């Protein structure tokens, strides 16, 4: 799962069966909860995810959290580190 800091929110993205799935991530608890109301286009590449997440969540941007950044790739969508 790819972990992103999206304007101060921790989100995870994972590709399952050719579909991107989006999760809220609680790094303290190690828990994930699926976000069903945001659908990431299947044709996006891993490299395009930060810009796409920025477009969707841009209203959450602030001076303290001005951008989207990859925190920890963990493993790529292909399942390999």
N, C-alpha and C positions, 0 to 999 in steps of 0.2 A: 504494500500500500504506500502511495505517495502522500507525504504529509506536507501541508502548506500552512503558512501564517497568512490569512486572508484578512488584511486590515485589522489585525488583532484577534481574529477568530482562528481557532485551530480546526482545520478541515482535512479529511482524508479522501483520496480518490483511488479507486481500484477498478481495474478492467476485468470483468467476468463475462465470459461467453460473448466477446466482441461488444460489450456494453460497458460504459463507464458508470460506476456507482459512487455516490457522494455520501460522506459520513461526517457527523460532528465527532470530534475526538476530544476526550478528556485525558490529557497526558498524566495527570496525577492519579487517576483511578485506573488508567489503562483500559477504558471502556470506549466503545464506538456505538453511535446510534445513526441509523440510516436516515438520510434526508430524501424524502420521496417527492417533494414538490419542485425540485430542480432537476432537470434532465440534461445531461451533458451529451452533445452529439457524438455518436459512435465514431464518426470520421475524424475527430480531433486527434492529433498526435500528443504524446507526453509533453513535447516542447511547447505546444500551443495552450496547454492547460492553465498556466499562470495568467496569461493575458485574458483568456476566456473567463476565468474566475474573477478577475479584476473588473471585467465588463459587467458581470452579473451582480457583484457585491459592491460596486463603486460608491454607493451611498453610505457605506460604513467607513469610508476612508476618513482619516483625521490627521492632524499634525503629528500626533504620537504614533499613528499606524498609517503611513501614507502609501503603502504598496503591498503587493502579494509576493511572497517569496517561498521557495521550496525549503523546507526545514530538514527533512530526512527522507530520502527516497526509499529506504528499507529494501524494497525489491522493485524492479521495474514491472510494467504490466505483463511482460512475458514470463514473470515468475523468477527471473534471474537477477542476482545482485549486480 
